[in-house]
């Protein structure tokens, strides 16, 4: 399953296609955001504005990291680092 990163401008890039420095910066940014708290928005729409339901929750720590797909970025970086270690041993 291919995971994508969407930047602040809305551009979507496969995580595997990000440069390693960019990947490291994203991981650091996600950690900072998780400490500050991340707003999660959810909603269900009804027939009219009176029936609309909208929720906004703030999550921190592991819950925030999970919401931001943190593990996909870490897994990609770990895979690259393991590949590099393997290549350097040969």
C-alpha positions as CSV (number, residue, x, y, z in Angstrom):
1,X,0.0,0.0,0.0
2,X,1.6,3.3,-1.1
3,X,1.4,6.1,1.4
4,X,1.5,9.7,0.4
5,X,2.7,12.9,2.0
6,X,0.6,16.1,1.3
7,X,2.6,19.3,1.8
8,X,1.2,22.6,3.0
9,X,0.4,23.6,-0.6
10,X,-1.7,20.5,-1.1
11,X,0.8,18.7,-3.3
12,X,0.8,14.9,-2.8
13,X,4.0,12.9,-3.0
14,X,4.6,9.2,-2.3
15,X,6.6,8.9,0.9
16,X,9.1,6.6,-0.9
17,X,9.8,9.5,-3.3
18,X,10.7,12.1,-0.6
19,X,14.4,12.9,-0.2
20,X,16.0,11.5,3.0
21,X,16.7,15.0,4.4
22,X,13.0,16.0,3.7
23,X,11.8,12.8,5.3
24,X,13.9,13.5,8.5
25,X,12.5,17.1,8.6
26,X,8.9,15.8,8.3
27,X,9.5,13.3,11.2
28,X,10.9,16.1,13.4
29,X,7.9,18.3,12.5
30,X,5.4,15.6,13.3
31,X,7.0,15.1,16.7
32,X,6.8,18.8,17.4
33,X,3.2,18.9,16.3
34,X,2.3,16.0,18.5
35,X,3.7,17.8,21.6
36,X,1.7,20.9,20.7
37,X,-1.5,19.0,19.9
38,X,-3.2,18.3,16.6
39,X,-6.8,19.2,15.8
40,X,-8.8,16.3,14.3
41,X,-12.0,17.3,12.5
42,X,-14.8,15.0,11.8
43,X,-18.3,15.6,10.6
44,X,-21.4,14.0,9.3
45,X,-23.8,15.9,7.1
46,X,-27.6,15.9,7.4
47,X,-30.3,17.2,5.1
48,X,-29.9,20.8,6.2
49,X,-27.6,23.0,8.4
50,X,-29.7,22.2,11.5
51,X,-28.9,18.5,11.2
52,X,-25.2,18.9,10.5
53,X,-22.8,17.4,13.0
54,X,-19.3,18.6,13.4
55,X,-16.6,17.6,15.9
56,X,-13.1,19.0,16.5
57,X,-10.9,17.2,19.0
58,X,-7.3,18.0,20.0
59,X,-5.1,14.9,20.5
60,X,-1.5,14.8,21.8
61,X,1.4,12.4,21.8
62,X,0.9,8.9,20.4
63,X,-2.7,9.6,19.3
64,X,-1.5,12.6,17.4
65,X,1.3,10.7,15.8
66,X,-1.1,7.9,14.7
67,X,-3.4,10.5,13.2
68,X,-0.6,12.0,11.2
69,X,0.6,8.6,9.8
70,X,3.9,9.0,11.7
71,X,4.8,5.3,11.5
72,X,4.8,5.3,7.7
73,X,7.5,8.0,7.6
74,X,9.6,6.2,10.3
75,X,9.3,2.9,8.5
76,X,10.5,4.5,5.2
77,X,13.5,6.1,7.0
78,X,14.3,2.9,8.8
79,X,14.2,0.9,5.6
80,X,16.6,3.4,3.9
81,X,19.0,3.3,6.8
82,X,19.0,-0.5,6.9
83,X,19.6,-0.6,3.1
84,X,22.5,1.9,3.5
85,X,24.1,-0.2,6.3
86,X,23.7,-3.3,4.1
87,X,25.3,-1.7,1.1
88,X,28.2,-0.3,3.2
89,X,29.1,-3.7,4.5
90,X,29.5,-5.2,1.0
